């Protein structure tokens, strides 16, 4: 009997010691609370642009291989349409309410006035519309620089050469003038009295178009100042108002979350939030942020982010090599900052 009791005691002691050893091993290599868990991290280099479909499928256009890729909800990447040359360098995408994807090619001399559409299950890219030339004898050839669907089956585009915003209406197979003085200037006003320079982003939200408009120093690449502006239809005319301007920072991208809060991507710095009540910026994420997917860990400098998209409570981030999806991102970023 004594032997049985002694054996049971020794077995219990061994189990306790084993448990302590296991806990010690776990604690010796804990997951850093500053690490953010991602839904996926996929290698899709040199993103030119990307859009998100109704079912949260991502469509990405890359400049290394010049092809449209699809990223499903699990992070699986598949090629939809490849191009034989680089005529669509730095192209911009737009997606309709029915997940039709449109493309403009600002750097292609033969196609810079055209809107293309992927058709036949993305296997073909066909001409969809050619912008109407401006009747003025002094007008330059149209060069589409930005495009955005307005949530009503119409599209706003920016003509870089003529410094004008126009609205394309597919149902009428036509386009109409919205605003722009044809002068290279940042000038608030309405219609022909409003001036634009380099509109790199058009973002519709609650019947207002938010723009990134950078004052061109002469080559469309380096800027004298960077501006966030809004374009809204008031009293039967389009009014342009600058809400934020900087001579020290360049605004790269903007996105709204489900709470109607505006996030601003700042070149070589990171992500900030713009308070639309007082038009002030507050830092959201700068410096390094660490991401985990399963047993893989990634470190991304915030300054390397090239584009952001937000859908609901999910943020999609593109840098030079990867596209990252993070769900419930506000909660995760707040926890990582503690």
N, C-alpha and C positions, 0 to 999 in steps of 0.2 A: 504493500500500500504506500509506504514511504517513498519507494522508488518511483511509483506512478505520479505522486504529488511533486516530487523533485523534477521529474521529466517534464511535467506540464509547466512548472514555473520557469524552467530553462527555455522551453519553447516560447512562452509568452515574452520573456526578456529578449530573445532573439528577434521576435517580430517587432518589438518596440524599437530596438536598436536599428533594425533594417528600415523602419519607417522614418526614423530620424535622419538616417543616412540619405534616404531618397529625398526628403524635404530639403536637406542641405544642398544636394546636387541641383535641385530645381532653383533654389534661391541664389545659387552662385552664378546663374546665367539668366536673369529675368529679362522679359521684354521691356524695353524702355517705354515708359508711359508717353513719351513724346513722339513715339512712332505711330503713324496713322495707317490704319488698315484700309487697303484699297480693294475695290471690286475686281479690278484688273490693272495690270501694267503690261502694255504690249509694245513691242519694238516696231515702230513705223516711222522711219527717219524722214526728216526734212518736210514736215507738214506745211503745205501751202495754205490749205483751208480744210475745215471739216464741219459737217452739219449733223443734226440728230433727228432721226425719224420718229414717227408716232409711237413705235414700239421700243424706243430707246436704242435702236440700232444706230451705230455711228458710221457715217460715210466720210472717208478721209482721202484727200488728194495729196500725193507726195511728189516732191520734186527730184528725188533720186532716180526713181524708175518711171515717173510720169504715168501713174495709173490710179484709178479709183479703186479703193479698197473698202470692204465692209467689215465692221467689227461687231460681232453679235454680243448678247448679254453676258456670255461667259468669257469674253475676251478672245474668242477665236477669230482669226483674220483670214479673209479670203479675197482674192483679186476679182474685180468685176469687169474692168475695162482698162487695157494698157494701150499706150500710144507709142508710135514708132519714132517720134522725135520730140523735141522740146518746145513745140509751138505754143503749148499751154503753160509755159513757165509762169509761176506766181499767179496762177489762175484763182478766181474766187468762185465760191459755190453759194447757191441759195436753194432752199427746199420748200416745196409747196405744202399746203395742208393735207394733200393726198400723197405725199412723199415722192413727188416728181422732183428731180434734181436738175438745176440749171447751172450753166458755167459761163463766165466771161473771161476773156483773155487779154488783159491790158497791154501786154508786151508783144502781141502778135500783130504786126502791121496790117496783115490781110484780114484779120478777124476782130480787131479791137472795137468795132462798132456793132458787134453781133452778140446775140444771146443764144447759147446752145442748150439742148436738152438731151439727157440720157434716155434712150428708148429701148424697147424690146428686151426688158429685164436687164437693162444696163449694158447690153452687148453692143449698142450703137450710140454714137454721139452725133446728133443731127442738128442742123441749123433750125432755130425756132423763130427768131425775129431779128431783123436788121433795123437799128434805130434810124429814124428819119433824119436826113441831113438838115442843118440849120440853113434857112433861106438867105441869111445875110451874106453878101459877097465877101465880107471880111472874116467870116466864121472859119474855124479850123475843122479838120475832120474829127468826127466823134471818137473819143477814146474812153470806153467804159472802164471805170476804176473800182467801183463798189456797187453791190447789189444786195437788196433785201426784200423778202416777201412781207407784205403788210398785214398778214392775217385776214385778208379779204380777197385773195386771188388777184391782187395787183402788186406791182413791183416798183420800188424806188431805186433809181440808178444814179450814179454820179459820173458826169462827163468831165474828165480831167482837162481835156484840151480847151473846152469852152467854159469851164468853171460854172457848170449848171447842174442842178438836180432836176430830173424828169421822172415822170410816172408812166410805167408801161402797163397797159390794160389789155390782157390777152383776149378778152371777150370782144373787144373792138378792133383787135389787131392793129393797135396804134399806141402812140405815146404823146404825152402832153407836158408842157413846160410847168415847172413848179416854182423855182427860184434860182437866182444867180445873175450877177451883173456882168459876167464874162471877164471881169477883172480879177487878177490874182491878189485877193485881199481878204482879211477877216473883218467883215462889216455886218453888224446886225441891222435888220430891217425886214421889209416885206418884198416878195416878188423880185423884180429887176433891181431893187435897191439893196438887196442882200448880197454880200460878197463871200465867196469861198476860195479856198486854196487847194489843199490836198485832203479830200474826204476819204479816209481809209476805212471807215466803219459806219454803217447805217444800222440802227437797232430800233425796231418799232416796239413801243410799250404803252398801253393804255391811250391809244390814239395820238401819241406823240412819237416823233422820230428823234432819237438821240444820235448825235454824230461825233466822231473824232475827226477834227479838221486841223491839220498842221500847216502853218504858214511856210510855204515853199521859198527856199533861198535861191532857187534857180535850177535845181536838177531833180526835184521830186524825191530826194533821198535825205538830205540834211535840212533841218528846219530851224527857223528863227524863234518860233514858239509853238506850243501845242495846246489845243483847245478841245473842250467838250461843250457841245452846243445842242440846242433842241430846235426842232422844226415842227410847228403845229399850225393847224388850220383854224384861224380866228377871224370872224367877221368876213367870211368869204375870201380870205387871202391867206397865203402861207407866210408865217412870221418866223424869223430866225433870231434866236437869242443865245448869246454865249454865257454859259453858266460857270465855266472854270477855265482859266488860262494860266500857262506856266512858261517861263523862259528857261527853266533849269531842268524840267522833267518832260519826257515824251510819253504820251499816252498811247498804248499799243492796242488795247482791246477793252471792251466793256461788256457786262452781262448783268441781267436782273435775276434775283432769286424769287422764290415763291412768296416772300414777304414784301415784294416790290422794293427791295434794297438794291442799290446799284454798286457793283464791284468794278474796279478800274485796275487794269494791268499796266504797270509803269515800267518802262524799259530799264533793264539793268538794276531793278530794285525789288519788285515783287507786286503783291496784290494789296490794294487799298479799298476802302469803302467811301463812297461819296454821299454825304448827307444832302438830300435834295431840298431840305428846308432852309439850310444856311449855306449850301454849296461849299462845304468844307470837307477836306479829305482826312481820313483817319486810317492808320496802318492796320491791315488785316493779317498779312503774312509776308514777312521779309526774312532774309537770311536763309539758312538751311532748313529743309523739312524732310523728314525721314518717312519712308513709306514701306509697308510690309504687305506682301501677298503670299499667303501660305507660309512657306519656310524661306522665302526669298526677301531680302532687304535691299532697299534702294535709297540713296541719298541724292536729293535734287536741290541745288541752289535755286532759291526763288528768282534770282536774277536771270536764270536761264529759261524761264517760261516764255513761250512765244505766242500762245493763244489760250483763251479760256472760254468755256461755254457752261451755262447752268441750265438745268432742266429740273424744275421742282426743287428738291433738296439735294440734288446730285450735281457735283462739279466735274467737268471734264477738262483736263489740263494737257496741253501739248508743249513739249520742249523739242530740242533738236533731234532726239533719238526715240522718244517714247510718247505714248498717249496713255493717260492715267484717268481712271474713273474712281471717284470717291463718293460714296453715298452718305447721306446725313452729314454733309461736310461741315456745317456750322458747329455741330456738337463735337465732332472729332477734332477740328482745329482748335476749338476752345479748350478741350481736354489736354491737347498736346502742348498748349501754351502755358499750362499751370506748372 
